[in-house]
């Protein structure tokens, strides 16, 4: 009987995982919309206290976001144009600085020695032993035409998700608590069942709000630390680059990596020397590593009442399941699961396992 029960549980879990993986295109935009609605709800409530209706408050919030996004996009395009114009000269100067001889005519630089040694090792490794025939693998050529033909489909897919998330988030903000009242009504016919459902929803609301505040605090910490470090090594517009790093930090893994690359390239364009460029990149990398391994697990764990192991495993699982969307949604999903487990008697062992 125990073996049959275990087999049933394993089969049900496997089917659930497969269903979640196959329904990613449908489920992830819905969950992202719910999370975005939680994040924008305080702004909508602020305009409601000023006398606007909920729909008007949501529209004003969207208008402000559109203006901010347009201004940011315009300034970003200008920066990219200037960056691309200066990039060739900066690369040539950096290459010349790396390959130039040591002071006083002491001979080739360290980079020349490393490059020569790497070439000799590659030559030795490419020669097969006596009696062994060398086989050259056929490298697949990059088909630029096929890539350009498929690119519009990828852009259309991303654009479609953005449109869905934007519309659904607005509907959730305009609807307010109506969907929560419907969930309470569906929670059961008895008063105690509805009380449990109401308690679970309130707990989820409170803990997700705390999680979003923790994420905001983490972004502020990253922005401040990055700006201070870049200012110390003399990077221009250090505050702007710090704010960019803090904003990109919202996207797990991809965001910090993009910020590190952009900051390093900006330092390259400014200094056009290896040492200060490497210092700026190292500072951005150090801040990202400390944030990802120490600050974020500690703050998000306290905000969501989750232990560090549960957070780490959930990020691995949901990231594997849904990619970047899973990384973004991992902690909110686990916060919701724990809130339900703490209030439902049959699931309380799971809540104890996830708790701090």
Legacy VTK file of the C-alpha trace (Angstrom):
# vtk DataFile Version 3.0
C-alpha trace
ASCII
DATASET POLYDATA
POINTS 356 float
0.000 0.000 0.000
2.835 2.378 0.872
4.600 1.614 -2.413
1.404 2.283 -4.350
0.923 5.599 -2.528
4.493 6.684 -3.240
4.127 5.719 -6.892
0.889 7.700 -7.132
2.505 10.776 -5.581
5.543 10.554 -7.878
3.321 10.115 -10.933
1.111 13.057 -9.948
4.152 15.268 -9.296
5.704 14.313 -12.636
2.485 15.056 -14.508
2.194 18.406 -12.726
5.756 19.367 -13.677
5.164 18.400 -17.308
1.903 20.359 -17.368
3.572 23.445 -15.870
6.436 23.239 -18.335
4.161 22.864 -21.346
1.832 25.657 -20.200
4.622 28.189 -19.612
3.445 30.479 -22.429
0.020 30.716 -20.768
0.856 30.617 -17.060
3.904 32.889 -16.832
2.242 36.041 -18.253
-0.629 35.586 -15.792
1.685 35.233 -12.794
3.862 38.153 -13.921
0.708 40.273 -14.262
-0.377 39.376 -10.725
3.074 40.297 -9.385
3.072 43.581 -11.332
-0.399 44.384 -9.973
0.883 43.880 -6.427
3.801 46.215 -7.163
1.614 48.982 -8.653
-1.286 48.714 -6.192
0.191 51.234 -3.675
0.456 53.878 -6.424
-3.152 53.279 -7.497
-4.337 53.557 -3.887
-2.436 56.844 -3.578
-4.385 58.357 -6.477
-7.628 56.923 -5.102
-7.012 58.767 -1.830
-6.581 61.907 -3.946
-10.156 61.491 -5.219
-9.743 59.504 -8.427
-11.641 56.328 -9.198
-9.741 53.044 -9.290
-9.810 52.871 -13.104
-8.652 56.497 -13.401
-5.894 55.876 -10.848
-4.671 52.846 -12.787
-4.740 54.873 -16.027
-2.690 57.676 -14.446
-0.139 55.164 -13.153
0.156 53.658 -16.635
0.541 57.124 -18.165
3.351 58.009 -15.755
5.075 54.703 -16.467
4.800 55.312 -20.224
6.315 58.794 -19.899
9.148 57.466 -17.732
9.807 54.567 -20.120
9.822 56.901 -23.131
12.254 59.317 -21.494
14.527 56.465 -20.446
14.420 54.920 -23.926
15.287 58.242 -25.567
18.264 58.890 -23.301
19.392 55.276 -23.693
19.339 55.510 -27.498
21.450 58.676 -27.364
23.950 56.979 -25.053
24.113 53.920 -27.320
24.754 56.092 -30.393
27.616 57.882 -28.631
28.928 54.579 -27.318
28.988 52.931 -30.762
30.695 55.992 -32.265
33.539 55.881 -29.708
33.888 52.101 -29.481
36.276 51.467 -32.439
38.803 54.075 -31.255
38.632 52.789 -27.681
39.208 49.193 -28.762
42.202 50.185 -30.898
43.758 52.162 -28.061
43.210 49.334 -25.580
44.704 46.808 -27.994
47.719 49.048 -28.524
48.147 49.449 -24.757
48.029 45.678 -24.230
50.468 44.768 -27.021
53.039 47.544 -26.600
56.527 46.712 -25.295
57.543 47.039 -21.671
59.195 50.331 -20.541
62.890 50.717 -21.344
62.842 48.275 -24.237
62.777 45.262 -21.942
61.201 43.145 -24.629
57.716 41.804 -25.300
54.932 42.361 -22.805
53.369 39.700 -20.610
50.423 39.507 -22.989
52.777 38.723 -25.888
54.312 35.844 -23.917
50.877 34.491 -23.010
49.672 34.760 -26.587
52.799 33.042 -27.953
52.529 30.234 -25.374
48.857 29.720 -26.181
49.697 29.480 -29.877
52.408 26.881 -29.263
50.089 24.805 -27.072
47.380 24.925 -29.717
49.876 23.766 -32.357
51.052 20.842 -30.210
47.504 19.819 -29.323
46.432 19.880 -32.956
49.096 17.337 -34.030
47.842 13.743 -33.668
50.139 10.967 -32.369
51.923 8.788 -34.949
49.574 6.336 -36.610
46.454 8.302 -35.698
44.459 10.006 -38.426
43.324 13.530 -37.662
39.622 14.128 -38.192
38.406 17.652 -38.774
34.804 18.136 -37.612
32.589 19.955 -40.038
31.576 23.234 -38.473
28.057 24.337 -39.084
28.030 27.646 -40.912
26.121 30.534 -39.426
23.107 31.146 -41.632
22.541 34.885 -41.366
19.556 34.784 -43.694
17.753 32.148 -41.608
18.553 34.063 -38.426
17.152 37.297 -39.841
14.045 35.496 -41.082
13.383 33.951 -37.649
14.154 37.122 -35.679
10.730 38.736 -36.311
8.986 35.693 -34.804
11.015 36.018 -31.599
10.353 39.755 -31.437
6.647 39.171 -32.051
6.547 36.547 -29.282
8.187 38.888 -26.764
5.973 41.762 -27.869
2.880 39.593 -27.494
3.816 38.662 -23.940
4.416 42.306 -23.058
1.012 43.275 -24.444
-0.713 40.461 -22.522
1.030 41.373 -19.259
0.248 45.074 -19.742
-3.457 44.526 -20.407
-3.958 41.901 -17.709
-2.136 43.995 -15.103
-4.395 46.953 -15.892
-7.493 44.768 -15.578
-6.292 43.446 -12.217
-5.614 46.976 -10.964
-8.984 48.211 -12.211
-10.809 45.232 -10.698
-9.356 45.715 -7.237
-10.424 43.085 -4.707
-13.247 41.662 -6.818
-11.322 38.525 -7.808
-10.313 37.959 -4.174
-13.953 38.112 -3.089
-14.774 35.519 -5.727
-11.987 33.268 -4.457
-13.384 33.566 -0.932
-16.835 32.611 -2.215
-15.323 29.588 -3.957
-13.402 28.612 -0.824
-16.328 26.706 0.623
-19.896 26.982 1.775
-19.124 26.946 5.514
-17.980 30.037 7.384
-14.828 28.380 8.725
-13.741 27.383 5.205
-14.206 30.924 3.958
-12.311 32.227 6.978
-9.341 30.009 6.112
-9.417 31.222 2.493
-9.575 34.852 3.630
-6.689 34.295 6.046
-4.570 32.681 3.315
-5.218 35.554 0.895
-4.378 38.177 3.522
-1.170 36.337 4.406
-0.174 36.103 0.741
-0.903 39.827 0.284
1.181 40.790 3.295
4.164 38.589 2.501
4.319 39.458 -1.202
4.191 43.156 -0.296
7.076 42.562 2.109
8.955 40.680 -0.604
8.502 43.542 -3.079
9.742 46.008 -0.468
12.756 43.764 0.095
13.450 43.718 -3.645
13.232 47.510 -3.719
15.656 47.751 -0.798
18.048 45.340 -2.542
17.983 47.463 -5.699
18.721 50.582 -3.646
21.644 48.827 -1.919
23.057 47.651 -5.259
22.652 51.116 -6.762
24.360 52.822 -3.819
27.238 50.342 -3.565
27.878 50.355 -7.317
27.764 54.148 -7.533
30.146 54.518 -4.575
32.633 52.016 -6.005
32.589 53.500 -9.505
32.963 57.004 -8.103
36.013 55.832 -6.135
37.800 54.657 -9.302
36.771 57.801 -11.193
34.047 56.568 -13.556
31.980 59.433 -14.939
28.252 59.499 -14.192
28.750 56.917 -11.431
25.325 57.679 -9.954
23.636 56.967 -13.300
25.470 53.668 -13.692
24.616 52.751 -10.107
20.933 53.449 -10.743
21.126 51.331 -13.902
22.680 48.443 -11.956
19.944 48.714 -9.323
17.200 48.692 -11.955
18.711 45.755 -13.842
19.019 43.838 -10.578
15.284 43.107 -10.742
16.029 40.537 -13.479
17.878 37.615 -11.871
21.234 36.623 -13.411
20.611 38.347 -16.744
20.163 41.809 -15.224
23.382 41.905 -13.152
25.344 40.375 -16.042
24.095 43.036 -18.453
24.926 45.774 -15.931
28.480 44.439 -15.504
29.035 44.373 -19.276
27.670 47.891 -19.786
29.669 49.351 -16.894
32.870 47.703 -18.124
32.338 49.013 -21.655
31.588 52.503 -20.326
34.820 52.434 -18.318
36.692 51.259 -21.429
35.374 54.198 -23.435
36.299 56.645 -20.685
39.732 55.423 -19.562
40.898 53.503 -22.649
43.315 51.665 -20.369
43.217 48.140 -19.023
43.737 48.704 -15.282
40.911 51.201 -14.523
38.569 49.364 -16.884
39.219 46.086 -15.063
38.760 47.845 -11.712
35.330 49.175 -12.718
34.256 45.757 -13.981
35.568 44.080 -10.823
33.608 46.478 -8.604
30.364 45.833 -10.485
31.023 42.084 -10.359
31.818 42.106 -6.632
28.616 44.002 -5.825
26.572 41.558 -7.920
28.190 38.501 -6.292
27.699 39.793 -2.741
24.113 40.770 -3.517
23.252 37.450 -5.109
24.855 35.211 -2.490
24.382 37.129 0.766
22.056 40.140 0.654
19.212 38.780 -1.477
18.831 35.366 0.243
18.875 36.993 3.684
16.424 39.824 2.953
14.007 37.795 0.837
14.068 34.998 3.395
13.094 37.361 6.193
10.446 39.072 4.066
8.796 35.837 2.942
9.521 33.844 6.123
11.404 31.282 4.022
14.691 29.620 4.873
17.706 30.115 2.613
17.748 26.505 1.394
14.100 26.718 0.313
14.805 29.937 -1.600
17.860 28.463 -3.315
16.095 25.247 -4.319
12.997 27.111 -5.527
15.109 29.426 -7.701
16.849 26.390 -9.212
13.567 24.536 -9.805
11.482 27.371 -11.242
14.424 28.671 -13.257
14.832 25.229 -14.805
11.090 25.008 -15.407
10.389 28.457 -16.890
13.763 30.072 -17.562
14.084 33.778 -16.764
10.391 34.001 -15.876
10.858 31.219 -13.349
13.794 33.050 -11.765
11.631 36.149 -11.440
8.616 34.312 -10.002
10.365 31.687 -7.840
10.239 33.474 -4.484
6.677 34.898 -4.841
5.413 31.422 -5.755
7.097 29.853 -2.721
5.802 32.658 -0.477
2.265 31.898 -1.645
2.732 28.145 -1.162
4.052 28.646 2.370
1.214 31.024 3.272
-1.324 28.408 2.183
0.564 25.573 3.893
0.676 27.436 7.216
-3.109 27.896 7.235
-4.201 24.496 5.889
-3.792 21.730 8.444
-2.938 18.976 5.964
-0.105 21.081 4.476
1.409 22.377 7.711
4.420 19.975 7.535
5.315 21.572 4.189
5.047 25.025 5.753
7.345 23.930 8.562
9.854 22.601 6.024
9.912 25.885 4.094
9.929 28.175 7.141
12.884 29.801 8.874
LINES 1 357
356 0 1 2 3 4 5 6 7 8 9 10 11 12 13 14 15 16 17 18 19 20 21 22 23 24 25 26 27 28 29 30 31 32 33 34 35 36 37 38 39 40 41 42 43 44 45 46 47 48 49 50 51 52 53 54 55 56 57 58 59 60 61 62 63 64 65 66 67 68 69 70 71 72 73 74 75 76 77 78 79 80 81 82 83 84 85 86 87 88 89 90 91 92 93 94 95 96 97 98 99 100 101 102 103 104 105 106 107 108 109 110 111 112 113 114 115 116 117 118 119 120 121 122 123 124 125 126 127 128 129 130 131 132 133 134 135 136 137 138 139 140 141 142 143 144 145 146 147 148 149 150 151 152 153 154 155 156 157 158 159 160 161 162 163 164 165 166 167 168 169 170 171 172 173 174 175 176 177 178 179 180 181 182 183 184 185 186 187 188 189 190 191 192 193 194 195 196 197 198 199 200 201 202 203 204 205 206 207 208 209 210 211 212 213 214 215 216 217 218 219 220 221 222 223 224 225 226 227 228 229 230 231 232 233 234 235 236 237 238 239 240 241 242 243 244 245 246 247 248 249 250 251 252 253 254 255 256 257 258 259 260 261 262 263 264 265 266 267 268 269 270 271 272 273 274 275 276 277 278 279 280 281 282 283 284 285 286 287 288 289 290 291 292 293 294 295 296 297 298 299 300 301 302 303 304 305 306 307 308 309 310 311 312 313 314 315 316 317 318 319 320 321 322 323 324 325 326 327 328 329 330 331 332 333 334 335 336 337 338 339 340 341 342 343 344 345 346 347 348 349 350 351 352 353 354 355
